Amino acid sequence: MGSIGTKTPCAGSEWPDRVSDTLKGIALMIVGVALLTANDAVSKYLTEAHPVGQVICLRQAATLLVIVPYAMLVSGWGALRVMSWPGQLTRGCLFIANAALIVLAFSLLPLATVIVIMFSSPIFLALMSASLLAERVSLERWIAILAGFAGVLIVVRPGAATFDWVLLIPVAASFANALRDIVTRRLSRTETSIAILFWSTLIVMGAGFLTAPFGWKAVSATNAAWFVVAGVFNASAHFLMIEALRLGEAAAISPVRYTSLIWATAMGYVVWGDLPDAWVTAGSALIIAAGIYMIRIEAQKGK
């Protein structure tokens, strides 16, 4: 009786903590995705006047306006210490690929189209997380992920229009994004979130700067302000998303990215007056249902 009495509280305390962290990660990812979607909208606007490399470089430079004061006043410079340079460089390279492909896609395709195609990232992530992160992807999570992706297919309706090779650009970006999340999850075991964000920002900014000889254009005062806004959104979004991946398993947190469709729809209506058609509405409903199902799974595990 004595051994049972001492064992039960431990077993009861582990699951609530674990589920609490996962739910916190989901909440952080929702906010992070909203800010990232706003950043995407601003980036798309900036590509109308500036080449992709310039947008990437100046956007990341503006991101430092948030990261550096945070390091000075909150975390301290010691938080930027690197424990794994190979991991930081790998994430930085994946960040370069992801940023370049996404911004390029925004310059060629509608914002909502790119975001919807990017929803394939959790599928790539789920396929890789079992082997690369040693995480168990349960049947319930697979159902939620695949249901969300089915909603994406309803929105895209791939058989309803002639295939365009440009659509492969956000697909490639989605794959790079999944790999980056895998590396982020592993890297967060030894590095602080601000260190991961700081060094990746410098790497991406440097890569974008290398394109300066290839057609950079003068920046107006208005666009300079938009670059700063994009930088603030970008830094805040990625910080929250890194924290989300630190708190919960990648395959559980990543499907919450589906909420970006909600933000994209809202921004499209407010800024451009666009309203989703019946297909987008049906697909969005399925995506939201999948996200709610995922949250319910995590909550029930705590019981």
C-alpha positions as CSV (number, residue, x, y, z in Angstrom):
1,M,0.0,0.0,0.0
2,G,2.9,2.4,0.9
3,S,4.6,1.9,-2.5
4,I,1.3,2.5,-4.3
5,G,0.6,5.7,-2.3
6,T,4.0,7.2,-3.2
7,K,4.0,6.2,-6.8
8,T,0.5,7.5,-7.8
9,P,1.3,11.2,-7.2
10,C,4.4,11.0,-9.4
11,A,2.4,9.4,-12.2
12,G,-0.3,11.9,-11.9
13,S,2.1,14.9,-11.9
14,E,3.9,13.9,-15.1
15,W,1.0,13.8,-17.5
16,P,-0.5,17.2,-16.6
17,D,2.9,18.9,-16.9
18,R,3.5,17.3,-20.3
19,V,0.1,18.1,-21.6
20,S,0.3,21.7,-20.2
21,D,3.5,22.2,-22.1
22,T,2.0,20.9,-25.3
23,L,-1.1,23.1,-25.0
24,K,1.2,26.1,-24.3
25,G,3.1,25.2,-27.4
26,I,-0.1,25.1,-29.4
27,A,-1.1,28.6,-28.1
28,L,2.3,30.1,-28.9
29,M,2.2,28.5,-32.4
30,I,-1.2,30.1,-33.1
31,V,0.1,33.6,-32.2
32,G,3.3,33.0,-34.1
33,V,1.6,31.9,-37.2
34,A,-0.7,35.0,-37.1
35,L,2.4,37.2,-37.0
36,L,4.2,35.2,-39.7
37,T,1.2,35.5,-42.0
38,A,1.2,39.3,-41.5
39,N,4.9,39.3,-42.3
40,D,4.2,37.3,-45.4
41,A,1.6,39.8,-46.5
42,V,4.1,42.7,-46.0
43,S,6.8,40.7,-47.8
44,K,4.6,40.1,-50.8
45,Y,3.9,43.8,-51.0
46,L,7.6,44.6,-50.8
47,T,8.5,42.2,-53.7
48,E,6.4,44.4,-56.0
49,A,9.2,47.1,-55.7
50,H,12.3,45.1,-54.7
51,P,14.0,41.9,-55.7
52,V,13.7,38.8,-53.6
53,G,17.2,38.9,-52.2
54,Q,16.9,42.5,-51.1
55,V,13.6,41.8,-49.4
56,I,15.1,38.9,-47.5
57,C,18.2,40.8,-46.4
58,L,16.5,44.0,-45.3
59,R,13.7,42.1,-43.6
60,Q,16.1,40.1,-41.6
61,A,18.2,43.3,-40.8
62,A,15.0,44.8,-39.4
63,T,14.5,41.7,-37.4
64,L,17.7,42.5,-35.5
65,L,15.9,45.7,-34.2
66,V,13.9,43.3,-32.0
67,I,16.5,40.7,-31.3
68,V,19.4,42.9,-30.2
69,P,17.4,45.0,-27.6
70,Y,15.9,41.7,-26.3
71,A,19.4,40.3,-25.8
72,M,20.7,43.5,-24.2
73,L,17.7,44.1,-21.8
74,V,16.1,40.7,-21.2
75,S,18.2,37.6,-21.9
76,G,21.7,39.0,-21.7
77,W,24.4,38.5,-24.2
78,G,25.3,35.1,-22.7
79,A,22.0,33.8,-24.1
80,L,23.5,34.1,-27.6
81,R,26.2,31.6,-26.8
82,V,26.5,28.8,-29.4
83,M,26.8,25.2,-28.1
84,S,26.4,23.6,-31.6
85,W,27.8,25.4,-34.6
86,P,27.0,22.6,-37.0
87,G,23.3,22.7,-35.8
88,Q,23.2,26.5,-36.1
89,L,24.7,26.5,-39.5
90,T,22.4,23.7,-40.7
91,R,19.3,25.6,-39.5
92,G,20.6,28.8,-41.0
93,C,21.0,27.1,-44.4
94,L,17.6,25.6,-44.2
95,F,16.2,29.0,-43.2
96,I,17.9,30.5,-46.3
97,A,16.2,28.0,-48.6
98,N,12.9,28.4,-46.9
99,A,12.9,32.2,-46.9
100,A,14.1,32.5,-50.5
101,L,11.5,30.0,-51.8
102,I,8.6,31.5,-49.9
103,V,9.4,35.1,-50.9
104,L,9.9,34.0,-54.5
105,A,6.6,32.2,-54.3
106,F,4.9,35.3,-52.9
107,S,6.2,37.3,-55.9
108,L,4.7,34.9,-58.4
109,L,1.5,33.5,-56.7
110,P,-1.4,34.9,-54.6
111,L,-0.7,35.0,-50.8
112,A,-3.5,32.5,-49.9
113,T,-2.3,30.0,-52.6
114,V,1.2,29.9,-51.2
115,I,0.0,29.6,-47.6
116,V,-2.4,26.8,-48.5
117,I,0.4,24.8,-50.3
118,M,2.7,25.4,-47.3
119,F,0.2,23.4,-45.3
120,S,1.8,20.2,-46.6
121,S,4.7,20.9,-44.2
122,P,3.2,18.9,-41.3
123,I,3.0,15.9,-43.6
124,F,6.7,16.0,-44.4
125,L,7.4,16.7,-40.7
126,A,5.3,13.7,-39.5
127,L,7.1,11.4,-42.0
128,M,10.5,12.5,-40.7
129,S,9.9,13.1,-37.0
130,A,9.7,9.4,-36.1
131,S,13.2,8.6,-37.4
132,L,15.0,11.9,-36.9
133,L,13.4,12.9,-33.5
134,A,12.5,9.5,-32.2
135,E,9.0,10.8,-31.6
136,R,6.0,8.6,-31.8
137,V,3.3,9.8,-34.2
138,S,0.1,8.3,-32.9
139,L,-2.9,7.2,-35.1
140,E,-4.9,10.1,-33.7
141,R,-2.3,12.6,-34.8
142,W,-2.1,11.0,-38.2
143,I,-5.9,11.4,-38.5
144,A,-5.7,15.1,-37.5
145,I,-2.8,15.8,-39.9
146,L,-4.3,14.0,-42.8
147,A,-7.7,15.6,-42.2
148,G,-6.1,19.0,-42.2
149,F,-4.3,18.2,-45.4
150,A,-7.6,17.0,-47.0
151,G,-9.0,20.4,-46.2
152,V,-6.0,21.9,-48.1
153,L,-6.8,19.7,-51.1
154,I,-10.4,20.9,-51.1
155,V,-9.1,24.5,-51.2
156,V,-6.5,23.9,-53.9
157,R,-8.6,21.5,-56.0
158,P,-5.5,20.4,-58.0
159,G,-7.5,18.7,-60.7
160,A,-9.6,21.8,-61.4
161,A,-7.0,23.8,-63.2
162,T,-4.0,23.3,-65.5
163,F,-0.9,22.4,-63.5
164,D,1.7,25.2,-63.2
165,W,5.3,24.4,-62.3
166,V,5.4,27.5,-60.2
167,L,3.3,25.7,-57.7
168,L,6.3,23.5,-57.0
169,I,8.1,26.4,-55.4
170,P,5.9,26.6,-52.2
171,V,6.0,22.7,-52.1
172,A,9.8,22.9,-52.0
173,A,9.5,25.6,-49.4
174,S,7.2,23.4,-47.4
175,F,9.8,20.6,-47.4
176,A,12.6,22.9,-46.3
177,N,10.3,24.3,-43.6
178,A,9.7,20.7,-42.2
179,L,13.5,20.0,-42.2
180,R,14.1,23.3,-40.4
181,D,11.5,22.4,-37.7
182,I,13.2,19.1,-37.2
183,V,16.6,20.8,-36.7
184,T,15.0,23.4,-34.5
185,R,13.5,20.8,-32.2
186,R,16.9,19.0,-31.8
187,L,18.8,22.3,-31.6
188,S,16.5,23.7,-28.8
189,R,17.9,21.0,-26.5
190,T,21.2,22.9,-26.3
191,E,20.6,26.4,-27.5
192,T,18.3,29.2,-26.2
193,S,15.5,30.4,-28.4
194,I,17.1,33.8,-28.8
195,A,20.4,32.3,-29.9
196,I,18.7,30.1,-32.5
197,L,16.8,33.1,-33.9
198,F,19.8,35.5,-33.7
199,W,22.3,33.3,-35.6
200,S,19.8,32.2,-38.2
201,T,18.9,35.8,-38.8
202,L,22.5,36.7,-39.4
203,I,23.0,33.8,-41.8
204,V,19.9,34.6,-43.8
205,M,20.8,38.3,-43.9
206,G,24.3,37.6,-45.1
207,A,23.0,35.3,-47.9
208,G,20.5,38.0,-49.0
209,F,23.3,40.7,-48.9
210,L,25.3,38.6,-51.4
211,T,22.6,39.4,-54.0
212,A,23.2,43.2,-53.7
213,P,25.1,43.4,-57.0
214,F,22.2,41.8,-58.9
215,G,19.6,44.7,-59.1
216,W,18.9,46.1,-55.6
217,K,16.7,49.2,-55.8
218,A,16.5,52.4,-53.7
219,V,14.2,52.1,-50.7
220,S,11.5,54.8,-50.2
221,A,10.6,56.1,-46.7
222,T,7.3,54.2,-46.9
223,N,8.9,50.9,-47.8
224,A,11.6,51.4,-45.2
225,A,8.8,51.6,-42.6
226,W,7.3,48.4,-44.0
227,F,10.6,46.6,-43.8
228,V,10.8,47.5,-40.1
229,V,7.2,46.2,-39.6
230,A,8.1,43.0,-41.4
231,G,11.2,42.6,-39.2
232,V,9.2,43.0,-36.0
233,F,6.6,40.6,-37.2
234,N,9.2,38.1,-38.4
235,A,11.3,38.2,-35.2
236,S,8.3,37.9,-32.9
237,A,6.7,35.1,-35.0
238,H,9.9,32.9,-35.2
239,F,10.7,33.4,-31.5
240,L,7.2,32.2,-30.5
241,M,7.4,29.3,-33.0
242,I,10.8,28.2,-31.7
243,E,9.4,28.3,-28.1
244,A,6.4,26.3,-29.3
245,L,8.6,23.6,-30.8
246,R,10.7,23.6,-27.6
247,L,7.6,22.9,-25.4
248,G,5.9,20.2,-27.5
249,E,6.5,17.4,-29.9
250,A,7.0,18.6,-33.4
251,A,4.3,16.4,-34.9
252,A,1.7,17.7,-32.4
253,I,2.6,21.4,-32.7
254,S,3.1,21.8,-36.4
255,P,-0.5,21.1,-37.5
256,V,-1.5,24.3,-35.7
257,R,0.1,26.1,-38.7
258,Y,-3.2,25.5,-40.4
259,T,-4.6,28.5,-38.6
260,S,-2.6,30.7,-40.9
261,L,-5.4,30.2,-43.4
262,I,-7.8,31.9,-41.0
263,W,-5.4,34.9,-40.6
264,A,-4.8,35.0,-44.4
265,T,-8.5,35.1,-45.1
266,A,-9.1,37.9,-42.5
267,M,-6.2,39.9,-43.9
268,G,-7.4,39.4,-47.5
269,Y,-10.8,40.7,-46.6
270,V,-9.6,43.7,-44.6
271,V,-6.9,44.8,-47.0
272,W,-8.1,43.7,-50.4
273,G,-11.8,43.0,-49.9
274,D,-11.4,39.3,-50.9
275,L,-13.9,36.8,-49.6
276,P,-13.4,33.0,-49.7
277,D,-15.6,31.0,-52.0
278,A,-17.5,27.8,-51.0
279,W,-14.5,25.5,-51.6
280,V,-12.2,27.6,-49.4
281,T,-14.9,27.8,-46.7
282,A,-15.4,24.0,-46.7
283,G,-11.7,23.3,-46.7
284,S,-11.1,25.8,-43.9
285,A,-13.8,24.2,-41.8
286,L,-12.1,20.8,-42.1
287,I,-8.7,22.3,-41.3
288,I,-10.1,24.0,-38.2
289,A,-11.9,20.8,-37.1
290,A,-8.6,18.9,-37.4
291,G,-6.9,21.5,-35.2
292,I,-9.6,21.3,-32.6
293,Y,-9.3,17.5,-32.7
294,M,-5.6,17.7,-32.1
295,I,-6.1,19.9,-29.0
296,R,-8.8,17.6,-27.6
297,I,-6.4,14.6,-28.0
298,E,-3.7,16.4,-25.9
299,A,-6.3,17.4,-23.3
300,Q,-7.7,13.9,-23.0
301,K,-4.2,12.4,-22.5
302,G,-3.9,14.6,-19.4
303,K,-6.9,12.9,-17.9
